[in-house]
Amino acid sequence: MRSTFLFFLLAPLIFIFSGCSQKTLHLYTLDAASSVPRVSPRFETLRVDYPQGIENGMSDRIYFRRGDLSQSYYAQSQWAQTLNRILLANLLETLRRSGIARHVIDYASQADADYELESTVYRFEQIVEGKHSYAEISIGLRLLRSDTKKLIAQKIFTARVPCPTTDARGFVEAANNALEKLGAEMVRWLVRQ
């Protein structure tokens, strides 16, 4: 009887204190559309398709690669949503703020669009080399006529930005800087089409 009483007395305390030892999961997102250049409208309506990825890095995990080509992900840090969704929101916001089109719509809209913008993420990772790391991002864009699906133009945009730290937070900060640079390049490229 006494052991049962001690169990019921101590079990909640053990449960409470064991919860304190768990590590916190850090969630990250990207917000690099703040300093995009403002341009005159080039398109009436531009539909932005859902970004595709050719690597396994399009989940909610934050990947990093070491100089020896081994790849892993952070156990206590991840994206707040899948990377596809975060990049779609970032691209939509960048294009809307730039003024490149009178209407920028996403892939789920039923509205007619004159042009479509497809994107493929070739690389979105942190490269760790000793005590230093950098964000490496490579995104391909393809501009198509919506009615004929004719390819108007395509280009791959790449950026490599040093990370302030070799952890997930440092990578996210560098990735934001890289996307800010790439966003401006993408807008300037679209203006020329």
WOUR-V450733 format. One record per residue. N is the residue number from 0. RES is the residue in one small letter. SS is DSSP state (~ for helix, > for strand, _ for the rest). PSI is psi in degrees with one decimal (none if undefined). BURIAL is # if it has 16 or more other ideal C-beta (glycine too) atoms within 10 Angstrom, else .. Layout:
# WOUR-V450733
n=(N	N)
res=(RES	RES)
ss=(SS	SS)
psi=(PSI	PSI)
burial=(BURIAL	BURIAL)
This chain:
# WOUR-V450733
n=(0	1	2	3	4	5	6	7	8	9	10	11	12	13	14	15	16	17	18	19	20	21	22	23	24	25	26	27	28	29	30	31	32	33	34	35	36	37	38	39	40	41	42	43	44	45	46	47	48	49	50	51	52	53	54	55	56	57	58	59	60	61	62	63	64	65	66	67	68	69	70	71	72	73	74	75	76	77	78	79	80	81	82	83	84	85	86	87	88	89	90	91	92	93	94	95	96	97	98	99	100	101	102	103	104	105	106	107	108	109	110	111	112	113	114	115	116	117	118	119	120	121	122	123	124	125	126	127	128	129	130	131	132	133	134	135	136	137	138	139	140	141	142	143	144	145	146	147	148	149	150	151	152	153	154	155	156	157	158	159	160	161	162	163	164	165	166	167	168	169	170	171	172	173	174	175	176	177	178	179	180	181	182	183	184	185	186	187	188	189	190	191	192)
res=(m	r	s	t	f	l	f	f	l	l	a	p	l	i	f	i	f	s	g	c	s	q	k	t	l	h	l	y	t	l	d	a	a	s	s	v	p	r	v	s	p	r	f	e	t	l	r	v	d	y	p	q	g	i	e	n	g	m	s	d	r	i	y	f	r	r	g	d	l	s	q	s	y	y	a	q	s	q	w	a	q	t	l	n	r	i	l	l	a	n	l	l	e	t	l	r	r	s	g	i	a	r	h	v	i	d	y	a	s	q	a	d	a	d	y	e	l	e	s	t	v	y	r	f	e	q	i	v	e	g	k	h	s	y	a	e	i	s	i	g	l	r	l	l	r	s	d	t	k	k	l	i	a	q	k	i	f	t	a	r	v	p	c	p	t	t	d	a	r	g	f	v	e	a	a	n	n	a	l	e	k	l	g	a	e	m	v	r	w	l	v	r	q)
ss=(_	~	~	~	~	~	~	~	~	~	~	~	~	~	~	~	~	~	~	~	_	_	_	_	_	>	>	>	_	_	_	_	_	_	_	_	_	_	_	_	_	_	>	>	>	>	>	>	_	_	_	>	>	_	_	~	~	~	_	_	>	>	>	>	>	>	_	_	_	_	>	>	>	>	>	>	>	>	>	_	_	_	~	~	~	~	~	~	~	~	~	~	~	~	~	~	~	~	_	_	>	>	>	>	>	>	_	_	_	_	_	_	_	_	>	>	>	>	>	>	>	>	>	>	>	>	>	>	>	_	_	>	>	>	>	>	>	>	>	>	>	>	>	>	>	_	_	_	_	_	>	>	>	>	>	>	>	>	>	>	>	>	_	_	_	_	_	~	~	~	~	~	~	~	~	~	~	~	~	~	~	~	~	~	~	~	~	~	~	~	~	_	_)
psi=(-41.5	-38.4	-34.7	-42.4	-44.7	-38.2	-49.9	-25.7	-41.7	-27.0	-47.2	-35.6	-42.1	-42.4	-44.7	-47.5	-27.1	-30.8	-28.0	-22.2	-7.8	145.0	150.7	138.4	123.1	125.4	137.5	154.8	179.0	140.8	77.8	11.5	8.4	-30.3	36.9	143.8	144.5	129.4	167.1	147.6	131.2	-26.4	150.8	-57.8	129.6	120.0	130.9	115.9	160.7	124.6	136.4	154.4	145.8	-7.0	173.0	2.1	13.4	16.3	-157.9	3.2	146.3	112.1	150.6	155.4	139.1	165.7	-25.0	10.6	5.7	140.0	143.3	-176.8	159.3	129.9	-33.8	10.1	138.0	168.6	148.7	-27.6	-178.0	152.4	-33.5	-48.6	-42.0	-44.1	-36.1	-48.1	-40.5	-43.5	-42.8	-46.4	-41.2	-47.9	-39.6	-45.6	-29.1	-28.4	12.5	-27.2	149.8	-34.0	125.2	119.0	159.2	173.5	-23.8	-11.4	143.0	-4.2	149.4	143.2	142.3	-39.3	155.2	147.0	112.2	150.2	143.4	128.1	111.7	-33.6	134.1	84.5	166.3	131.4	121.1	122.9	97.4	-122.2	6.8	155.8	164.2	154.9	131.0	119.2	134.4	118.0	129.1	134.7	144.2	125.2	126.4	150.7	129.4	-39.3	-37.1	-12.4	20.8	133.4	121.1	-46.4	157.4	150.4	148.0	128.9	129.6	150.6	145.0	114.1	130.4	140.7	139.5	-26.0	167.0	19.1	-177.2	-40.8	-42.7	-39.2	-44.6	-40.6	-44.7	-37.7	-39.2	-43.8	-40.9	-42.7	-31.4	-45.2	-46.3	-36.3	-44.2	-41.5	-40.9	-43.3	-45.7	-37.3	-44.2	-34.1	-33.1	-6.2	none)
burial=(.	.	.	.	.	.	.	.	.	.	.	.	.	.	.	.	.	.	.	.	.	.	.	.	.	.	.	#	.	#	.	#	#	.	.	#	.	.	.	.	.	#	#	.	#	#	#	#	#	.	#	.	#	.	.	.	#	#	.	#	#	#	#	#	#	.	.	.	.	.	.	.	#	#	.	.	#	#	#	.	.	#	#	#	#	#	#	#	#	#	#	#	#	#	#	#	#	#	#	#	#	.	#	#	#	.	.	.	.	.	.	.	#	.	#	#	#	#	#	#	#	.	#	#	#	#	#	#	.	.	.	.	#	#	#	#	#	#	#	#	#	.	#	#	.	.	.	.	.	.	.	.	.	.	.	.	#	.	#	.	#	.	#	.	.	#	#	#	#	#	#	#	#	#	#	#	#	#	#	#	#	#	#	#	.	#	#	.	.	#	.	.	.)
